[in-house]
């Protein structure tokens, strides 16, 4: 009888401890989301705020382990990212500087300007006219010049992985500093940014490279901090503009696993508000873009996580944030191109599944894809843009011949997918 009582007491104690752990985990998760909401950024559906356990079980570990070891750690549990980010400074530039009040008002109205679809598989011109200008090349050029010449006066944790930092410049503005575990991450982030420029996708914050030298004027004030972080002297890091007042983005219903996908025949498409449609327009660019770069650290990761988390699509999408006006910002692209291509065999079926969920496109994006397919010169054009705008391109390097070939191959496959959609839905 005593043994039975002891066993019963032990069972009750275990249940109580489990309940405490569950409540604490939930509170910790909510606190992290609360921090992000007020501090700014740090067919299928696809969350930035995965719990540490879930995100480590999926793809985060791949970014925290040397390249030769990564395949063996899929499913291992690591703390690979630090999602705590400092509050944005007062007076920070809002992303939507190019959007006027008239456009903002029209976004909230139900659609009254005709069909959102034209030519079978394209978003209508009137809808594209409502899209924000985003980060224009003129703005990006000015920011790059400033970032390369401004003194860094403070480094603090933030911007994703623990090896990254938030830099404060002498004028009080901020940037994310990405110090790669190896060259893959910084090179991938940088080349992904210039590929977006080549495709006319304006949703990525401006980026510039800088080389760490303790005796340089730019890094002199944080020399002790750099030493403490064990950053190598002479390493090339990327600087991307810190954007404040951003919130998470949940995958829209048409792109979730229970939907048939985002296509011209989707029921109720014409009954959505302009704001809802404009978000879908940006999602279609994002899906095409992540397919080309093989970025598994955004949409694909959520699709993969469905194996053990059936509600992952109902939470924020990883590395995707929204401005107060509803414009999407594609952040933390370090898994694109270089690293994404290196581990492509593990993720390709998920990339293909996500791409197959979309048969609606922006005309401008498809035209650029078609041109890159026809001319088969994606390597030359990307390299030219990169070397023309980035003085440290030689130090950081470029895609290998193998990876440049993979990029062209994915452009060709994307072009064929667009042609397939045209054949299925086009009225022209």
N, C-alpha and C positions, 0 to 999 in steps of 0.2 A: 504493500500500500504506500509505504514511504517512497519507494522507487517510482511508482506511478505519479505521486504528487510532485516529486522532483522533476520528472520529465515534463509534466504539465506546466510547472513554473518556468522551466527553461524555454519551452515553446512560446509561452506568453511573453517572456522577456525578449526573445528573438523577434516576435511580431512587433513589439513596441519599438525596438531599435530600428526595424525596417521602416516603420511608419515615420519615425523621426527623420531618417535618412531621406525618405521620399519627399517630405515637406521641405526639408532644407535644400534639396536639389532643385525643387520647383521655385523656391524663393530666390536661389542663386541665379537661376535661368532668367527669371523676371527682372532681377536687378540688372543683369547684363544688357537686356533689351532696353531697359529704362535708360541706362548710361548712353547707349548708342543713339537713342532718339533725341537726346538733348546735347550730345557732344559732336554729332556729325559722323563722317564716314570712318572708318577705320580702314507631229506629234506625240509628246509626253509632257509632263510637268516637272517643274524643277525648282536655298534658304541660307541665308547668311547666318542666321542665329541657331544652327544646330547645337545641341548640347555638346560639351567637350567630349563626352564618351562617344556619341554617335559620330561626330566629325572625325575623331581620331580613328574610328573603326573603318572609315571609308577612305578618303583620299588625302587627308592632311598629312598622314605619315609619309606619303610619297615625297612631299616637299621638304621634309625634315631629315632625310636620310641620304647619305652619299649615293650617287647614281647607280653604282654597281650593286648596292644592297637593296634598292627599292622594291623590286618585285617580290622579295621574300617577306616584306613587312606589310603587305596588304592585309588588313584585318588586325594588325597589332595596335596597341593603345599607347598613344603619345600625347603630350601636351605640345602641340605644334604651333599654336598661334596665341598671341596675346591680343585680345579684343578690346582691352581697356584703352580708351582714347581720351586725351584732354579736351576740355571745353574749347570751342572755337573762340577766337578773340573778337571783341566788339568791333563792329565795322567791317567784318569780313565780307568779301565780295560774294554776292549771290550769283549762282550759276545763270539765272535767267535775266541777265542784263540786257539781252537783245529782244526780249518779249514785251510788247506794249500792252497797255490796259485793255485795249479793244479786243486783242486776241484772247486775253485771259477771259473776258466776258463771253466770247463766242464759244470757248471751249466747254463751258458749263451748260450750254443750251442743248436740247435734243437736236438730233440731226434734221435739218430742214433744207439742206442744200443739194439734195439729190442722193443718189446711191453712193456709198463709200467705196464701191468697186467700179473700175473702168477697164475695158479691154480684156475682160475675163479674169485676169490674175493680178491686176495692179490696183494699188490704192489710188483713189481719185485725186485729180489735181487740186480740187478745192480743199481736200483734207491735208494734202502735203503743204499747201499754202499756209495752213495754221500751225505747222510744226515750228518749234523755236529754231533760231539760227544755231544755237549751241555754242561750242568753243570754236570760234572762227580762226582761220589761219593767221589773220592779222593779230588777233588777241594772243594766240599761242606764241607767235614770234616775239611779241613784246614781253610775254611772261618768261620765255626761255632766256632772253637776254638778261632780264632782271635776276633770274635764278642763278645764272652763271657768274654774276658779278656781286651778288649780295653776301654780306657777312652772316654766317650762322652764329647766333649767340646762345642758343640753347638746344639740347637734344633730350627728348624724353620718350618713354615707351608709347607705342601706338602703331597704327597702320599695319595691322595683321600680325605676321609672324614676329616672334620675340626678337629676332635679329634686326628688324626694321625699327625706325625711330620717326618721331615727329620733330622736324626742325623748325625753329623760330628764327626768322631773319631779323636784322637790325631794325627794320621798320615795323616789326610786330606781326607781319604776315607769316604764314606757315606753309610747309611742304612736307610730304611724306618722303622719307629717305629709305630706299630699299637697298640693303646690303645682302646680296645673295649668298646662300650657303655655298653655292658654286656659281659659275658664270651663267648657267642656264636661266636662272630666275631674272637677273637684270637684263640679260640679252633678250629673253622672251618678252618681258614687259616693254622694252624699248622697241623691238621690231614689230610687236603687235600694235603699238601706238602708230607707227608709221604705215603699217598696212591699213589701219582704219583711215588715215589721211588719204591713202591711195584710193580707197573705196568711197570716199566722201561721207564717212560716218563720223559725225561731230560730237559723239557722246562721251569721248574719253578726255579726262582733264589733261592740260598741257604737261609735257614731260621734257626734261633736259638731263644730260649726264654731267657728272662732276667727278673729279679724281681726288682722292683723299691724300692730302699732304699736310702733315702737322705744322709745317712752317709756312703754309700758304695763308694769305690774308683771309680767305673765305672760311677756313676751318680752325684758325689759330685760337679763337675764343673757347672752343670746345675740345681742345687737344687732350685734356685729362679725361673727359668723358669718352672720347674715341678709344683711348688706351684701355679704359675700363671695359669697354665693349669688345675689346680684342679685335677690332677692325684692322685689317692689314694696311700699312702705309702704301700708297700707290694704287689701291683698289678703285675700280670704277663703280660708282653708285648712281642710281637714278633718283631724280627729284621730280615729284608730281605735285601739282597744286592741291593744297588742302581746301576742300569745299565744305562750307558749314551748312547747318540746318537741313541735313539730309535724313531721310527715314527709309525703313526697309520696304521691300516690294514683294508681294505675294504673287505667285504665278496665276495669271488670269484663267478663268474657267475653261475657255476653248483649248487651252494647252495642257490641261490635266488629263490623267490617264483614262478617265471615264468619258472623255469627249472624243469626237471624231476628228478633231484637229481644227486648225485655223485655215479655212478655205472659203472660196467665194460663195459656196452654197450653204454656208453655216446659217442655221435658223436664228433669226433675231438680230443678225448683224446690223441691219439698217435701223433698228430701234434703239441703238446705243447712243449715248451722248457723244459729242465731239471729243470730250476729254477721255472717255473710255476708248474710243477709236484711235486717238493719237497715241495712247499707251500701247495699243496693239500694233500700230505701225512701227513703233520703236522696238517692240519685242521681235518682230519679224526680222529687222536688221540685226538684232542681237543673235538670233538663232543662226542666221547665215554666217555671221562673223565668227561665232564660236565654233561652227563647223569647220570653217577654213583654217582657223588657228589650232584646232583640236584641243581647245581649252576645256578640260574636264572639271575645273574648279568653280563651276557656276551652275549651269543647267544640268549637265550630265551627272554631277555628283548627287543631286536630289533624285534623279531617276534611278541611280544605282542604290540609293538608300531605301528605296521602297521595299527592298527585300526584308527589312526588319522594322521599318517605320512607315506604316501605311498613311500617316497624316503629314508626311514631310512636305507635300505640296501645299499644305495649308499654312505653312510658315514662310518666313522671309527667304527669298532666293539669295544664295551666297554671292557676294561681290557685285551686287546690283542695288543701287539706291535711287531715291526719288527726291527731286526738289519740291518745295512747297507748291509749285505750280504744276506738278505732275510730270516733269521731264526726267527721263531716266539717265543715270550716270553709270557708266561701266567702269568699275574700279578693280584694282588688284589683278592685273592681267598677266602675272608672271608665269602662270602655267601654260600660256599660249606658245604656239610655234615650237620653240626648241625643246622644252621639257615635254610638252604635249605630244610632239612627234616621237620623242624617245620612248614613251610608254604607250604609243598609239594602239598596239595590239591588244592591250588590256581594256581599252575604252571604245574601240571603234564601233562595236554593235550599239552602244548607247548613243554615240554621235549620230549614227545613221537613223536611229529611232527618233531622235529629237528632230532632225532635219525633215524626215518624212511627215511630221505633224503639221508642216506649213506649206501652203500653196497660195499665199498672198505675199506680194513683194512691192517694194518701192521701185519705181521705174529707174531712177538714177542708179540705185545699187545694182540692179540687173544689167543695166547698160555697161557699167564698169566691169562687172563679172564677164559679160559677153566679150568685151574688148580684150581683157586679159586672156580669155580662152582662145580667141581668134588669133591674137598676135603671139601667144605663148611666150611672153617676155616678162612674166611676173618677177623673176629673179632680178633682171636688169633694172626694171623700173623701181622695185622696192629698194635695191641697193643704191640707185641714183638718188632717190629721195632722202634716204637715210644719211648718205655721205654728204649731200648738199646742205642739210640742215643741222647735222650733229658733228661738231669738231672732234669729238672723242670717238667717232665711229671706228677708226683704225685700232684704237686701244681695246675697245669692247669686242670687236669682231662681228662677223656676219654668219648667216646660215651656211652650213656645210652643203656641198653639192647634193648629197642625199636628201637633206631636209628641204632644199630649194626645189628639188624634183617632187617631193611630197606635196609642197604647197601648190605647185602647178597642177598636179594630179587632182588635188581637192578642188581647185578652181574648175577644172574640167568636169568633175563629178557634179559640182553644184550647178554648173551650166546645164548639164543634162537633166538634172532634177527640175530646173526651171522650165526647160523645154517640155518635159513630161507633163508638168502642171498646165502649161499652155495648151497642150493637146487635149487635156481632159476638160478644161474649163473655158478656154478662150473663145471669144465671139468674133475675133478679128479675122 
